[in-house]
């Protein structure tokens, strides 16, 4: 555990600027380098479906958003698309949806089976809370890494923002996944409305205790056509400092730089890497669907290969030749 935690309270580190922030990020970066080297894993993501049965207050894909054009890609379409555009730097692929069980059973399952059979890509999935049998079938098909975020680690706040299901159910799912062969990642949103410092600390502590191989933080961005549309955007300081804190608390976890950092700061993606992140994601969703995968705004920053590689270089790091998932299996 970093000596910073002996000298400062976590809430002080969350708000750190100037010399203290520089020290925080430096220690986090050095710890990442000690475990993973000065390398950043690179994965691709395809956003398979924007149908969602949940109604989260912070998400533009919530089921009550009638202004969103819904889509659901099929497995052959995705496989052919990947074959034609997969960047040379990508070693893992992530398939992401709203909470759409139709897409899971009709698109994701056959797609994972085919990719597992015909490529060496590591396969990660972000599909929401499912039934145990669905997790098991996806694992048998070849899924290896499952991303299931909690967004807030305070039960009352989780309920107030209408996050999916219940916090207890999400935690139960994380434990089930971890005990059935999955490598699991979770994370939270920094700056959600009514999020107190106590919520922040409770969330960090919960994530630290859970059996995870990856942890993430995203800055809150007010979603179009959501109850939070008019809420303010946070400065990004707390979210970026959270990357460093997560690294110091969890040295051997995968921590992504997320594209939303570029909305709160022009160089936010690069700064997240400097603060200890070690995963970059290239968006491979076809352009005709990309605008409608509306987590927050249609005008999000799309991280293509050029932007990701440039951010990695500017952060003084190099793209990894290894698969994130294969690497984790060895440590």
C-alpha positions in Angstrom: 0.0 0.0 0.0 1.3 3.4 -1.0 2.8 5.6 1.7 0.4 8.3 0.5 -2.4 6.6 2.3 -0.5 7.0 5.5 0.0 10.7 5.0 -3.3 11.7 3.4 -6.9 10.7 3.6 -8.4 9.3 0.5 -10.8 12.2 0.2 -7.8 14.5 0.1 -6.2 12.5 -2.7 -9.4 12.6 -4.6 -9.2 16.4 -4.7 -5.4 16.6 -5.2 -4.0 19.2 -7.5 -0.5 20.6 -8.1 2.4 18.9 -6.4 0.3 16.4 -4.5 -1.5 15.3 -7.7 1.8 15.0 -9.5 3.1 12.7 -6.8 -0.1 10.7 -6.7 0.0 10.1 -10.5 3.7 9.4 -10.5 3.5 6.7 -7.8 0.5 5.1 -9.6 2.3 5.1 -12.9 5.4 3.6 -11.3 3.4 0.9 -9.6 1.6 0.0 -12.9 5.0 -0.2 -14.7 6.4 -2.5 -11.9 3.5 -5.0 -12.5 2.8 -4.7 -16.2 5.8 -2.8 -17.7 5.4 0.5 -19.6 2.8 -1.1 -21.9 -0.8 -0.5 -22.5 -3.1 -3.4 -23.6 -5.3 -2.6 -26.6 -8.8 -4.1 -27.2 -11.5 -3.4 -29.7 -15.1 -2.9 -28.8 -18.2 -3.5 -30.9 -21.5 -2.2 -29.4 -23.8 -4.9 -30.6 -27.2 -3.7 -29.4 -28.7 -0.6 -27.8 -31.9 -2.3 -26.7 -32.1 -2.2 -22.9 -34.6 -3.5 -20.4 -33.2 -1.2 -17.6 -34.2 2.4 -16.9 -31.0 4.0 -15.4 -31.3 7.7 -14.8 -27.8 8.4 -16.2 -27.9 6.4 -19.4 -29.2 7.5 -22.8 -30.2 3.9 -23.7 -32.7 3.6 -20.8 -35.9 1.9 -21.9 -38.0 5.0 -21.6 -35.9 7.0 -24.1 -38.4 7.0 -27.0 -36.1 9.3 -29.1 -33.5 6.7 -29.6 -33.4 4.5 -32.8 -32.9 1.0 -31.6 -30.7 -1.6 -33.3 -29.5 -5.1 -32.8 -26.7 -6.5 -35.0 -26.5 -10.1 -36.0 -23.5 -12.4 -35.5 -22.6 -12.8 -39.2 -22.7 -9.1 -39.8 -20.3 -8.5 -36.8 -17.9 -11.3 -37.8 -17.7 -10.1 -41.4 -17.2 -6.5 -40.1 -14.4 -7.6 -37.8 -12.7 -9.5 -40.5 -12.5 -6.4 -42.7 -11.5 -3.7 -40.2 -9.7 -5.3 -37.2 -6.7 -3.1 -36.5 -3.3 -4.8 -36.2 -2.8 -3.4 -32.6 -5.9 -5.2 -31.2 -5.3 -8.3 -29.1 -8.7 -8.6 -27.3 -12.3 -7.9 -28.4 -15.1 -6.7 -26.2 -18.8 -7.1 -27.1 -21.1 -4.7 -25.3 -24.9 -4.2 -25.3 -27.6 -2.6 -23.3 -29.2 -5.2 -21.1 -30.7 -7.2 -24.0 -31.2 -10.9 -23.5 -32.3 -11.4 -27.1 -28.9 -10.1 -28.3 -27.1 -12.3 -25.8 -28.8 -15.5 -27.0 -29.2 -14.8 -30.7 -26.1 -12.7 -31.5 -23.4 -12.9 -28.8 -23.4 -16.7 -28.1 -22.9 -17.8 -31.7 -20.5 -14.9 -32.3 -18.3 -15.9 -29.3 -18.3 -19.5 -30.4 -17.1 -18.6 -33.9 -14.4 -16.1 -32.8 -13.1 -18.6 -30.2 -12.9 -21.2 -33.0 -11.4 -19.0 -35.7 -9.1 -16.5 -33.9 -6.8 -16.0 -31.0 -8.5 -12.8 -29.7 -9.2 -12.7 -26.0 -13.0 -12.3 -25.6 -14.5 -9.9 -23.0 -18.2 -9.2 -22.6 -20.3 -6.3 -21.1 -23.9 -7.5 -21.2 -25.4 -6.5 -17.8 -26.9 -8.7 -15.2 -28.0 -12.1 -16.6 -29.2 -15.4 -15.3 -26.6 -17.9 -14.1 -27.3 -20.2 -17.0 -26.5 -17.3 -19.4 -23.1 -16.7 -17.8 -22.4 -20.4 -18.0 -23.3 -20.7 -21.6 -21.2 -17.7 -22.5 -18.3 -19.1 -20.6 -18.6 -22.5 -22.4 -18.8 -20.7 -25.7 -15.4 -19.0 -25.0 -16.1 -15.9 -23.0 -13.2 -15.1 -20.6 -13.6 -11.6 -19.1 -16.9 -10.2 -17.9 -17.4 -6.5 -17.2 -20.3 -5.7 -14.8 -20.2 -2.2 -13.2 -21.8 -1.2 -10.0 -21.7 2.6 -10.7 -22.3 3.4 -7.0 -21.2 1.3 -4.0 -23.8 2.9 -1.7 -27.0 0.9 -1.7 -29.3 3.9 -1.2 -27.6 5.9 -3.9 -27.6 2.9 -6.3 -31.4 2.7 -5.9 -31.9 6.4 -6.2 -30.1 6.6 -9.6 -32.2 3.6 -10.8 -29.1 1.5 -11.5 -29.8 -2.0 -12.8 -31.6 -4.2 -10.3 -30.1 -4.0 -6.9 -26.6 -3.5 -5.6 -26.8 -6.8 -3.8 -27.7 -8.6 -7.1 -24.8 -7.0 -8.9 -22.4 -8.1 -6.1 -23.9 -11.6 -6.2 -23.3 -11.7 -9.9 -19.6 -10.7 -9.5 -19.0 -13.4 -7.0 -20.7 -16.0 -9.2 -18.7 -15.0 -12.2 -15.5 -15.1 -10.3 -16.1 -18.6 -8.9 -17.1 -20.0 -12.3 -14.0 -19.3 -14.2 -14.5 -15.7 -15.4 -12.0 -12.9 -15.0 -14.2 -10.0 -13.8 -14.0 -6.3 -14.0 -16.3 -3.7 -12.3 -16.3 0.0 -11.9 -18.2 3.2 -11.1 -19.2 6.7 -12.3 -17.5 9.6 -10.6 -19.6 12.7 -10.2 -23.1 11.3 -10.3 -25.8 13.6 -9.0 -26.2 13.4 -5.2 -23.0 11.4 -4.9 -21.4 12.3 -1.6 -17.7 11.9 -0.6 -19.0 9.1 1.7 -20.5 7.4 -1.3 -17.2 7.8 -3.2 -15.2 6.2 -0.4 -17.7 3.4 0.1 -17.6 2.6 -3.6 -13.8 2.5 -3.7 -13.7 0.3 -0.6 -16.3 -2.1 -2.1 -14.4 -2.4 -5.4 -11.2 -3.1 -3.5 -12.8 -6.0 -1.6 -14.5 -7.7 -4.6 -12.7 -10.5 -6.5 -11.9 -8.5 -9.5 -9.2 -8.5 -12.2 -10.1 -5.1 -13.5 -11.5 -1.9 -12.1 -12.7 1.3 -13.9 -13.9 4.8 -13.3 -15.8 7.0 -15.7 -16.6 10.7 -15.3 -20.3 11.5 -15.1 -21.5 13.0 -18.4 -25.2 14.2 -18.4 -27.1 11.9 -20.8 -29.3 13.3 -23.5 -33.0 12.4 -23.0 -32.4 11.3 -19.4 -33.6 12.6 -16.1 -30.0 14.0 -15.6 -29.8 15.8 -18.9 -29.5 19.2 -17.3 -27.0 18.2 -14.6 -23.5 19.7 -14.5 -20.4 18.0 -15.8 -17.7 17.4 -13.3 -14.3 18.9 -13.7 -12.6 15.6 -14.2 -10.1 16.0 -11.4 -11.8 13.5 -9.0 -12.2 11.0 -11.8 -8.6 11.2 -13.0 -7.3 11.1 -9.4 -9.6 8.0 -8.9 -7.6 6.2 -11.6 -4.5 6.7 -9.6 -6.1 5.7 -6.3 -7.5 2.6 -7.9 -4.1 1.7 -9.2 -2.5 2.2 -5.7 -5.2 0.2 -4.1 -5.2 -2.6 -6.7 -1.7 -2.9 -8.3 -2.4 -5.9 -10.4 -5.7 -5.0 -11.9 -6.5 -3.8 -15.4 -7.6 -0.2 -15.4 -8.9 1.3 -18.7 -8.7 4.8 -19.9 -12.2 5.6 -21.1 -13.2 7.9 -23.9 -15.4 10.0 -21.6 -12.3 11.5 -20.1 -11.8 13.4 -23.4 -15.1 15.2 -22.8 -14.1 16.6 -19.4 -10.5 17.4 -20.5 -9.1 17.8 -24.0 -6.2 15.5 -23.1 -8.2 13.4 -20.7 -7.5 10.0 -22.3 -3.7 10.6 -22.1 -4.0 11.9 -18.6 -5.8 8.7 -17.5 -2.8 6.7 -18.8 -0.4 9.0 -17.0 -2.4 8.4 -13.8 -2.0 4.7 -13.9 -4.4 3.2 -16.5 -3.1 0.4 -18.7 -5.9 -0.4 -21.2 -6.9 1.5 -24.3 -10.1 0.7 -26.3 -10.5 1.2 -30.1 -14.2 1.7 -31.1 -15.0 -0.7 -34.0 -18.8 -0.3 -34.0 -20.0 0.4 -37.6 -20.7 4.1 -38.1 -24.4 3.5 -38.9 -24.9 2.1 -35.4 -22.3 4.1 -33.5 -24.4 7.3 -33.0 -27.3 5.3 -31.5 -25.2 3.6 -28.8 -25.9 6.6 -26.6 -24.5 6.0 -23.1 -24.6 9.8 -22.6 -24.4 11.9 -25.8 -24.4 11.3 -29.6 -21.4 13.6 -29.8 -19.0 11.4 -27.8 -15.4 11.2 -28.6 -14.8 8.1 -30.8 -11.4 6.6 -30.0 -10.0 5.1 -33.2 -6.6 3.4 -33.6 -4.8 6.6 -34.4 -6.1 8.4 -31.4 -5.5 5.6 -29.0 -1.9 5.0 -30.2 -1.2 8.7 -30.1 -2.4 9.0 -26.5 -0.3 6.0 -25.5 2.8 7.6 -27.1 2.2 11.0 -25.6 1.9 9.3 -22.2 5.4 7.8 -22.6 4.1 4.3 -23.0 4.0 1.7 -25.7 1.2 -0.6 -27.0 1.4 -4.1 -25.8 1.9 -7.1 -28.1 0.1 -9.3 -25.6 -3.5 -10.1 -25.0 -4.8 -8.6 -21.8 -6.7 -11.7 -21.0 -3.8 -14.1 -21.7 -1.5 -11.9 -19.6 -3.9 -12.0 -16.6 -4.1 -15.8 -16.7 -0.4 -15.9 -16.0 -0.3 -13.7 -12.9 
